[in-house]
Amino acid sequence: MSRIVVRVPQWLGDAVVSTVFIRRLRRRHPGAYIGVACRPPLAPIFENLTEVNSVVPLPKDAGVMGAARALREHRFDTAYILPQSARTALEPWLARIPRRIGFGGDLRAMLLTDTRPYRLDLLYPRRYLALLDDAGDDLAATPPCFPNPALSDARMKELFGSAWDALPKPVLGIAPASIAPARTWPTDRFADAARRFQKETGGTVVLIGTAKERPIVEEIAATLTGCVVDTSGRLSLTELGSVISRCDRFLVNDSGLMHVAACFGVPTVIPFGSSDPTLILPPWGRVAGLYHQVIDCQPCRRNTCARFGDYRFACLKAVTTDEVASAFAPLEKAR
């Protein structure tokens, strides 16, 4: 029996998209033993994935040698390395895994037995599938997966103050933060979109973010007068999926959470700035990417804007709250 390990990236969105790769890998090797190597916080994404036999946690503080020892214990014969870093190529090399397949480039290629180019012109999930020489022509057959556990009544009341069914409907989930300023829609526009939603529907706004993102979430919450629930820093990874899946609408930046929402078919609107949505937008679910070519440096791959004055973040500012409000209607009809 072939023993295959997939080394997945450390970022949430990349990890979610990697489940597409894993599902198609299983389809190609139905009898293989397939493991996933990942950072421990991401393990819940893969632990209940039916295509995966085991999860190998690789704590960052274990270092490269610790990761190599963990991989060596499983006696894998093939490794697919999805990240592009030198460290993730070094780990299976030190683990003496005979076949190591990943994206080439610079000295990293010396650590691999098979390389493929990382093609930025391909749709996001198809970049990973290139390691399988898979064009990804039928992506709808293998959508991504994310955990969606049932939350107890007690936990629901702890998070929302009542049962979910008791919240004023509809529910708009908002995730206003991002690690990349060049892909973060202005906070005041998120707040404006939330106020407009409450005025038009009388529904509930559920604000989502990490503990570090709480100041942004609180800034928005302070401007709202209707039913608002602040979950920032209060959700586990699996609870995150459970809450997003229950939302009637979701407004989020070009970030990993848009891929989570796509797993559940939640009508999702994403204001795009620096990135080209035709290459990033999830091909599953019900999503709308709002994008305007208003400045000559678009699209770009920068996490921070390199322009100044009125040109700074011009691409993000081009997306209006009117457009966001209008974009939900066709998504909600496409059930």
Contacts in CASP RR format, 6 or more apart in sequence:
PFRMAT RR
TARGET T0000
AUTHOR 0000-0000-0000
METHOD contacts of the structure
MODEL  1
MSRIVVRVPQWLGDAVVSTVFIRRLRRRHPGAYIGVACRPPLAPIFENLT
EVNSVVPLPKDAGVMGAARALREHRFDTAYILPQSARTALEPWLARIPRR
IGFGGDLRAMLLTDTRPYRLDLLYPRRYLALLDDAGDDLAATPPCFPNPA
LSDARMKELFGSAWDALPKPVLGIAPASIAPARTWPTDRFADAARRFQKE
TGGTVVLIGTAKERPIVEEIAATLTGCVVDTSGRLSLTELGSVISRCDRF
LVNDSGLMHVAACFGVPTVIPFGSSDPTLILPPWGRVAGLYHQVIDCQPC
RRNTCARFGDYRFACLKAVTTDEVASAFAPLEKAR
1 31 0 8 1.000
1 32 0 8 1.000
1 33 0 8 1.000
2 29 0 8 1.000
2 31 0 8 1.000
2 32 0 8 1.000
2 33 0 8 1.000
2 77 0 8 1.000
2 78 0 8 1.000
3 32 0 8 1.000
3 33 0 8 1.000
3 74 0 8 1.000
3 75 0 8 1.000
3 76 0 8 1.000
3 77 0 8 1.000
3 78 0 8 1.000
4 25 0 8 1.000
4 29 0 8 1.000
4 32 0 8 1.000
4 33 0 8 1.000
4 34 0 8 1.000
4 35 0 8 1.000
4 76 0 8 1.000
4 77 0 8 1.000
4 78 0 8 1.000
4 79 0 8 1.000
4 80 0 8 1.000
5 34 0 8 1.000
5 35 0 8 1.000
5 36 0 8 1.000
5 37 0 8 1.000
5 56 0 8 1.000
5 71 0 8 1.000
5 74 0 8 1.000
5 76 0 8 1.000
5 78 0 8 1.000
5 79 0 8 1.000
5 80 0 8 1.000
5 92 0 8 1.000
5 97 0 8 1.000
6 18 0 8 1.000
6 21 0 8 1.000
6 22 0 8 1.000
6 25 0 8 1.000
6 34 0 8 1.000
6 35 0 8 1.000
6 36 0 8 1.000
6 37 0 8 1.000
6 79 0 8 1.000
6 80 0 8 1.000
6 82 0 8 1.000
7 37 0 8 1.000
7 38 0 8 1.000
7 79 0 8 1.000
7 80 0 8 1.000
7 81 0 8 1.000
7 82 0 8 1.000
7 83 0 8 1.000
7 88 0 8 1.000
7 91 0 8 1.000
7 92 0 8 1.000
8 14 0 8 1.000
8 15 0 8 1.000
8 18 0 8 1.000
8 36 0 8 1.000
8 37 0 8 1.000
8 38 0 8 1.000
8 42 0 8 1.000
8 46 0 8 1.000
8 82 0 8 1.000
8 83 0 8 1.000
9 15 0 8 1.000
9 18 0 8 1.000
9 82 0 8 1.000
9 83 0 8 1.000
10 38 0 8 1.000
10 39 0 8 1.000
10 42 0 8 1.000
10 83 0 8 1.000
11 256 0 8 1.000
12 42 0 8 1.000
12 256 0 8 1.000
12 257 0 8 1.000
12 259 0 8 1.000
12 260 0 8 1.000
13 255 0 8 1.000
13 256 0 8 1.000
13 257 0 8 1.000
13 259 0 8 1.000
13 260 0 8 1.000
14 82 0 8 1.000
14 83 0 8 1.000
14 256 0 8 1.000
15 38 0 8 1.000
15 42 0 8 1.000
15 45 0 8 1.000
16 45 0 8 1.000
16 144 0 8 1.000
16 145 0 8 1.000
16 146 0 8 1.000
16 256 0 8 1.000
16 259 0 8 1.000
16 260 0 8 1.000
16 263 0 8 1.000
17 124 0 8 1.000
17 125 0 8 1.000
17 128 0 8 1.000
17 144 0 8 1.000
17 259 0 8 1.000
18 82 0 8 1.000
18 128 0 8 1.000
19 45 0 8 1.000
19 46 0 8 1.000
19 49 0 8 1.000
19 144 0 8 1.000
19 145 0 8 1.000
19 146 0 8 1.000
20 125 0 8 1.000
20 128 0 8 1.000
20 129 0 8 1.000
20 139 0 8 1.000
20 142 0 8 1.000
20 143 0 8 1.000
20 144 0 8 1.000
21 80 0 8 1.000
21 82 0 8 1.000
21 125 0 8 1.000
21 128 0 8 1.000
21 129 0 8 1.000
21 131 0 8 1.000
21 132 0 8 1.000
22 34 0 8 1.000
22 36 0 8 1.000
22 46 0 8 1.000
22 49 0 8 1.000
22 51 0 8 1.000
22 52 0 8 1.000
23 49 0 8 1.000
23 51 0 8 1.000
23 142 0 8 1.000
23 145 0 8 1.000
24 129 0 8 1.000
24 132 0 8 1.000
24 134 0 8 1.000
24 136 0 8 1.000
24 142 0 8 1.000
25 34 0 8 1.000
25 51 0 8 1.000
25 80 0 8 1.000
25 132 0 8 1.000
26 32 0 8 1.000
26 34 0 8 1.000
26 51 0 8 1.000
27 142 0 8 1.000
28 132 0 8 1.000
28 134 0 8 1.000
33 53 0 8 1.000
33 54 0 8 1.000
34 51 0 8 1.000
34 52 0 8 1.000
34 53 0 8 1.000
35 52 0 8 1.000
35 53 0 8 1.000
35 54 0 8 1.000
35 55 0 8 1.000
35 56 0 8 1.000
35 74 0 8 1.000
35 76 0 8 1.000
36 46 0 8 1.000
36 49 0 8 1.000
36 52 0 8 1.000
36 54 0 8 1.000
36 55 0 8 1.000
36 56 0 8 1.000
37 55 0 8 1.000
37 56 0 8 1.000
37 58 0 8 1.000
37 67 0 8 1.000
37 70 0 8 1.000
37 71 0 8 1.000
37 91 0 8 1.000
38 45 0 8 1.000
38 46 0 8 1.000
38 55 0 8 1.000
38 56 0 8 1.000
38 57 0 8 1.000
38 58 0 8 1.000
39 57 0 8 1.000
39 58 0 8 1.000
39 59 0 8 1.000
39 60 0 8 1.000
40 57 0 8 1.000
40 58 0 8 1.000
40 59 0 8 1.000
41 237 0 8 1.000
42 237 0 8 1.000
43 55 0 8 1.000
43 57 0 8 1.000
44 147 0 8 1.000
44 236 0 8 1.000
44 237 0 8 1.000
44 238 0 8 1.000
45 145 0 8 1.000
45 146 0 8 1.000
45 147 0 8 1.000
45 237 0 8 1.000
46 52 0 8 1.000
46 55 0 8 1.000
47 55 0 8 1.000
48 147 0 8 1.000
49 145 0 8 1.000
54 74 0 8 1.000
56 70 0 8 1.000
56 71 0 8 1.000
56 74 0 8 1.000
57 70 0 8 1.000
58 66 0 8 1.000
58 67 0 8 1.000
58 70 0 8 1.000
58 71 0 8 1.000
58 91 0 8 1.000
62 70 0 8 1.000
64 87 0 8 1.000
64 90 0 8 1.000
64 91 0 8 1.000
64 94 0 8 1.000
65 94 0 8 1.000
67 91 0 8 1.000
67 95 0 8 1.000
68 90 0 8 1.000
68 91 0 8 1.000
68 92 0 8 1.000
68 94 0 8 1.000
68 95 0 8 1.000
69 95 0 8 1.000
71 79 0 8 1.000
71 91 0 8 1.000
71 92 0 8 1.000
71 95 0 8 1.000
71 97 0 8 1.000
72 95 0 8 1.000
72 96 0 8 1.000
76 92 0 8 1.000
76 95 0 8 1.000
76 97 0 8 1.000
77 97 0 8 1.000
77 98 0 8 1.000
77 99 0 8 1.000
78 97 0 8 1.000
78 98 0 8 1.000
78 99 0 8 1.000
78 100 0 8 1.000
78 101 0 8 1.000
79 92 0 8 1.000
79 95 0 8 1.000
79 97 0 8 1.000
79 99 0 8 1.000
79 100 0 8 1.000
79 101 0 8 1.000
80 101 0 8 1.000
80 102 0 8 1.000
80 131 0 8 1.000
80 132 0 8 1.000
81 88 0 8 1.000
81 89 0 8 1.000
81 92 0 8 1.000
81 100 0 8 1.000
81 101 0 8 1.000
81 102 0 8 1.000
81 103 0 8 1.000
81 112 0 8 1.000
82 88 0 8 1.000
82 102 0 8 1.000
82 128 0 8 1.000
82 131 0 8 1.000
84 103 0 8 1.000
84 104 0 8 1.000
84 108 0 8 1.000
84 118 0 8 1.000
85 108 0 8 1.000
86 106 0 8 1.000
86 107 0 8 1.000
86 108 0 8 1.000
86 111 0 8 1.000
89 100 0 8 1.000
89 102 0 8 1.000
89 108 0 8 1.000
89 111 0 8 1.000
89 112 0 8 1.000
90 111 0 8 1.000
92 100 0 8 1.000
92 111 0 8 1.000
93 100 0 8 1.000
93 111 0 8 1.000
93 112 0 8 1.000
98 113 0 8 1.000
99 113 0 8 1.000
99 114 0 8 1.000
100 111 0 8 1.000
100 112 0 8 1.000
100 113 0 8 1.000
100 114 0 8 1.000
101 112 0 8 1.000
101 113 0 8 1.000
101 114 0 8 1.000
101 115 0 8 1.000
101 116 0 8 1.000
101 131 0 8 1.000
102 112 0 8 1.000
102 114 0 8 1.000
102 115 0 8 1.000
102 116 0 8 1.000
102 131 0 8 1.000
103 115 0 8 1.000
103 116 0 8 1.000
103 117 0 8 1.000
103 118 0 8 1.000
103 131 0 8 1.000
104 112 0 8 1.000
104 115 0 8 1.000
104 116 0 8 1.000
104 117 0 8 1.000
104 118 0 8 1.000
105 115 0 8 1.000
109 115 0 8 1.000
116 130 0 8 1.000
116 131 0 8 1.000
116 133 0 8 1.000
117 130 0 8 1.000
118 127 0 8 1.000
118 130 0 8 1.000
119 127 0 8 1.000
119 130 0 8 1.000
120 127 0 8 1.000
120 279 0 8 1.000
120 301 0 8 1.000
121 279 0 8 1.000
122 130 0 8 1.000
122 279 0 8 1.000
123 278 0 8 1.000
123 279 0 8 1.000
123 283 0 8 1.000
124 279 0 8 1.000
124 280 0 8 1.000
124 282 0 8 1.000
125 136 0 8 1.000
125 139 0 8 1.000
125 144 0 8 1.000
125 283 0 8 1.000
126 135 0 8 1.000
126 136 0 8 1.000
126 139 0 8 1.000
129 135 0 8 1.000
129 136 0 8 1.000
139 283 0 8 1.000
139 284 0 8 1.000
140 283 0 8 1.000
140 284 0 8 1.000
143 263 0 8 1.000
143 284 0 8 1.000
143 285 0 8 1.000
144 259 0 8 1.000
144 262 0 8 1.000
144 263 0 8 1.000
144 282 0 8 1.000
144 284 0 8 1.000
145 263 0 8 1.000
146 241 0 8 1.000
146 260 0 8 1.000
146 263 0 8 1.000
146 264 0 8 1.000
147 237 0 8 1.000
147 238 0 8 1.000
147 241 0 8 1.000
147 242 0 8 1.000
148 238 0 8 1.000
148 241 0 8 1.000
148 242 0 8 1.000
148 245 0 8 1.000
148 264 0 8 1.000
149 238 0 8 1.000
149 239 0 8 1.000
149 242 0 8 1.000
150 242 0 8 1.000
151 159 0 8 1.000
151 239 0 8 1.000
151 242 0 8 1.000
153 163 0 8 1.000
155 239 0 8 1.000
156 162 0 8 1.000
156 163 0 8 1.000
156 164 0 8 1.000
157 163 0 8 1.000
159 229 0 8 1.000
159 231 0 8 1.000
159 234 0 8 1.000
159 235 0 8 1.000
159 239 0 8 1.000
159 243 0 8 1.000
160 167 0 8 1.000
160 206 0 8 1.000
160 229 0 8 1.000
161 229 0 8 1.000
164 246 0 8 1.000
167 203 0 8 1.000
167 204 0 8 1.000
167 227 0 8 1.000
167 229 0 8 1.000
168 202 0 8 1.000
168 203 0 8 1.000
168 204 0 8 1.000
168 227 0 8 1.000
169 203 0 8 1.000
169 204 0 8 1.000
169 248 0 8 1.000
170 201 0 8 1.000
170 203 0 8 1.000
170 204 0 8 1.000
170 248 0 8 1.000
170 249 0 8 1.000
171 203 0 8 1.000
171 204 0 8 1.000
171 205 0 8 1.000
171 206 0 8 1.000
171 246 0 8 1.000
171 247 0 8 1.000
171 248 0 8 1.000
171 249 0 8 1.000
172 194 0 8 1.000
172 197 0 8 1.000
172 203 0 8 1.000
172 204 0 8 1.000
172 205 0 8 1.000
172 206 0 8 1.000
172 247 0 8 1.000
172 248 0 8 1.000
172 249 0 8 1.000
172 250 0 8 1.000
172 251 0 8 1.000
173 205 0 8 1.000
173 206 0 8 1.000
173 207 0 8 1.000
173 208 0 8 1.000
173 244 0 8 1.000
173 247 0 8 1.000
173 249 0 8 1.000
173 250 0 8 1.000
173 251 0 8 1.000
174 190 0 8 1.000
174 193 0 8 1.000
174 194 0 8 1.000
174 205 0 8 1.000
174 206 0 8 1.000
174 207 0 8 1.000
174 208 0 8 1.000
174 220 0 8 1.000
174 250 0 8 1.000
174 251 0 8 1.000
174 252 0 8 1.000
175 207 0 8 1.000
175 208 0 8 1.000
175 209 0 8 1.000
175 250 0 8 1.000
175 251 0 8 1.000
175 252 0 8 1.000
175 253 0 8 1.000
175 255 0 8 1.000
175 257 0 8 1.000
176 184 0 8 1.000
176 185 0 8 1.000
176 187 0 8 1.000
176 190 0 8 1.000
176 207 0 8 1.000
176 209 0 8 1.000
176 213 0 8 1.000
176 216 0 8 1.000
176 217 0 8 1.000
176 220 0 8 1.000
176 253 0 8 1.000
177 184 0 8 1.000
177 209 0 8 1.000
177 210 0 8 1.000
177 213 0 8 1.000
177 216 0 8 1.000
177 217 0 8 1.000
177 253 0 8 1.000
178 184 0 8 1.000
178 253 0 8 1.000
178 254 0 8 1.000
178 255 0 8 1.000
179 255 0 8 1.000
179 303 0 8 1.000
180 254 0 8 1.000
180 255 0 8 1.000
180 303 0 8 1.000
180 304 0 8 1.000
181 303 0 8 1.000
181 304 0 8 1.000
181 305 0 8 1.000
181 313 0 8 1.000
182 273 0 8 1.000
182 274 0 8 1.000
182 300 0 8 1.000
182 302 0 8 1.000
182 303 0 8 1.000
182 304 0 8 1.000
182 305 0 8 1.000
182 313 0 8 1.000
182 316 0 8 1.000
183 253 0 8 1.000
183 254 0 8 1.000
183 255 0 8 1.000
183 272 0 8 1.000
183 273 0 8 1.000
183 274 0 8 1.000
183 275 0 8 1.000
183 303 0 8 1.000
183 316 0 8 1.000
184 253 0 8 1.000
184 316 0 8 1.000
185 253 0 8 1.000
185 271 0 8 1.000
185 316 0 8 1.000
185 319 0 8 1.000
186 313 0 8 1.000
186 316 0 8 1.000
186 317 0 8 1.000
187 216 0 8 1.000
187 219 0 8 1.000
187 220 0 8 1.000
189 271 0 8 1.000
189 319 0 8 1.000
189 320 0 8 1.000
189 321 0 8 1.000
189 324 0 8 1.000
190 220 0 8 1.000
190 251 0 8 1.000
191 219 0 8 1.000
191 220 0 8 1.000
191 223 0 8 1.000
191 224 0 8 1.000
192 321 0 8 1.000
193 251 0 8 1.000
193 321 0 8 1.000
193 324 0 8 1.000
193 325 0 8 1.000
194 205 0 8 1.000
194 220 0 8 1.000
194 223 0 8 1.000
194 224 0 8 1.000
194 251 0 8 1.000
195 223 0 8 1.000
195 224 0 8 1.000
196 321 0 8 1.000
196 325 0 8 1.000
197 203 0 8 1.000
197 205 0 8 1.000
197 249 0 8 1.000
197 325 0 8 1.000
198 205 0 8 1.000
198 224 0 8 1.000
198 225 0 8 1.000
198 226 0 8 1.000
198 227 0 8 1.000
200 325 0 8 1.000
202 226 0 8 1.000
202 227 0 8 1.000
203 226 0 8 1.000
203 227 0 8 1.000
204 226 0 8 1.000
204 227 0 8 1.000
204 228 0 8 1.000
204 229 0 8 1.000
205 224 0 8 1.000
205 226 0 8 1.000
205 227 0 8 1.000
205 228 0 8 1.000
205 229 0 8 1.000
206 228 0 8 1.000
206 229 0 8 1.000
206 231 0 8 1.000
206 243 0 8 1.000
206 247 0 8 1.000
207 217 0 8 1.000
207 220 0 8 1.000
207 221 0 8 1.000
207 228 0 8 1.000
207 229 0 8 1.000
207 230 0 8 1.000
207 231 0 8 1.000
207 232 0 8 1.000
208 217 0 8 1.000
208 231 0 8 1.000
208 232 0 8 1.000
208 235 0 8 1.000
208 240 0 8 1.000
208 243 0 8 1.000
208 244 0 8 1.000
208 257 0 8 1.000
209 217 0 8 1.000
209 231 0 8 1.000
209 232 0 8 1.000
209 233 0 8 1.000
209 235 0 8 1.000
210 232 0 8 1.000
210 233 0 8 1.000
211 232 0 8 1.000
211 233 0 8 1.000
213 232 0 8 1.000
213 233 0 8 1.000
214 230 0 8 1.000
214 232 0 8 1.000
214 233 0 8 1.000
217 230 0 8 1.000
217 232 0 8 1.000
218 230 0 8 1.000
218 232 0 8 1.000
221 228 0 8 1.000
221 230 0 8 1.000
231 243 0 8 1.000
235 243 0 8 1.000
240 257 0 8 1.000
240 260 0 8 1.000
241 260 0 8 1.000
241 263 0 8 1.000
241 264 0 8 1.000
244 250 0 8 1.000
244 257 0 8 1.000
244 260 0 8 1.000
244 261 0 8 1.000
244 264 0 8 1.000
244 266 0 8 1.000
245 263 0 8 1.000
245 264 0 8 1.000
245 266 0 8 1.000
247 261 0 8 1.000
247 266 0 8 1.000
248 266 0 8 1.000
248 267 0 8 1.000
248 332 0 8 1.000
249 266 0 8 1.000
249 267 0 8 1.000
249 268 0 8 1.000
249 269 0 8 1.000
249 328 0 8 1.000
249 332 0 8 1.000
250 257 0 8 1.000
250 258 0 8 1.000
250 261 0 8 1.000
250 266 0 8 1.000
250 267 0 8 1.000
250 268 0 8 1.000
250 269 0 8 1.000
251 268 0 8 1.000
251 269 0 8 1.000
251 324 0 8 1.000
252 258 0 8 1.000
252 261 0 8 1.000
252 268 0 8 1.000
252 269 0 8 1.000
252 270 0 8 1.000
253 270 0 8 1.000
253 271 0 8 1.000
254 270 0 8 1.000
254 271 0 8 1.000
254 272 0 8 1.000
254 273 0 8 1.000
254 275 0 8 1.000
254 277 0 8 1.000
254 280 0 8 1.000
258 268 0 8 1.000
258 270 0 8 1.000
258 282 0 8 1.000
258 287 0 8 1.000
259 282 0 8 1.000
261 268 0 8 1.000
261 287 0 8 1.000
262 268 0 8 1.000
262 282 0 8 1.000
262 284 0 8 1.000
262 285 0 8 1.000
262 287 0 8 1.000
263 284 0 8 1.000
263 285 0 8 1.000
264 285 0 8 1.000
265 284 0 8 1.000
265 285 0 8 1.000
265 286 0 8 1.000
266 285 0 8 1.000
266 286 0 8 1.000
267 286 0 8 1.000
267 328 0 8 1.000
267 331 0 8 1.000
267 332 0 8 1.000
268 285 0 8 1.000
268 286 0 8 1.000
268 287 0 8 1.000
268 288 0 8 1.000
268 331 0 8 1.000
269 287 0 8 1.000
269 288 0 8 1.000
269 289 0 8 1.000
269 290 0 8 1.000
269 324 0 8 1.000
269 327 0 8 1.000
269 328 0 8 1.000
269 331 0 8 1.000
270 277 0 8 1.000
270 281 0 8 1.000
270 287 0 8 1.000
270 288 0 8 1.000
270 289 0 8 1.000
270 290 0 8 1.000
271 289 0 8 1.000
271 290 0 8 1.000
271 316 0 8 1.000
271 319 0 8 1.000
271 324 0 8 1.000
272 280 0 8 1.000
272 289 0 8 1.000
272 290 0 8 1.000
272 291 0 8 1.000
272 315 0 8 1.000
272 319 0 8 1.000
273 291 0 8 1.000
273 298 0 8 1.000
273 299 0 8 1.000
273 315 0 8 1.000
273 316 0 8 1.000
273 318 0 8 1.000
273 319 0 8 1.000
274 298 0 8 1.000
274 299 0 8 1.000
274 300 0 8 1.000
274 301 0 8 1.000
274 302 0 8 1.000
274 305 0 8 1.000
274 315 0 8 1.000
274 316 0 8 1.000
275 299 0 8 1.000
275 301 0 8 1.000
276 291 0 8 1.000
276 298 0 8 1.000
276 299 0 8 1.000
277 289 0 8 1.000
277 290 0 8 1.000
277 291 0 8 1.000
281 287 0 8 1.000
281 289 0 8 1.000
286 331 0 8 1.000
286 332 0 8 1.000
286 334 0 8 1.000
286 335 0 8 1.000
287 331 0 8 1.000
288 327 0 8 1.000
288 328 0 8 1.000
288 330 0 8 1.000
288 331 0 8 1.000
289 327 0 8 1.000
290 319 0 8 1.000
290 323 0 8 1.000
290 324 0 8 1.000
290 327 0 8 1.000
291 315 0 8 1.000
291 319 0 8 1.000
292 315 0 8 1.000
292 318 0 8 1.000
292 319 0 8 1.000
294 314 0 8 1.000
294 315 0 8 1.000
294 318 0 8 1.000
295 307 0 8 1.000
295 311 0 8 1.000
295 314 0 8 1.000
295 315 0 8 1.000
297 306 0 8 1.000
297 307 0 8 1.000
298 315 0 8 1.000
300 306 0 8 1.000
305 312 0 8 1.000
305 313 0 8 1.000
307 313 0 8 1.000
307 314 0 8 1.000
END
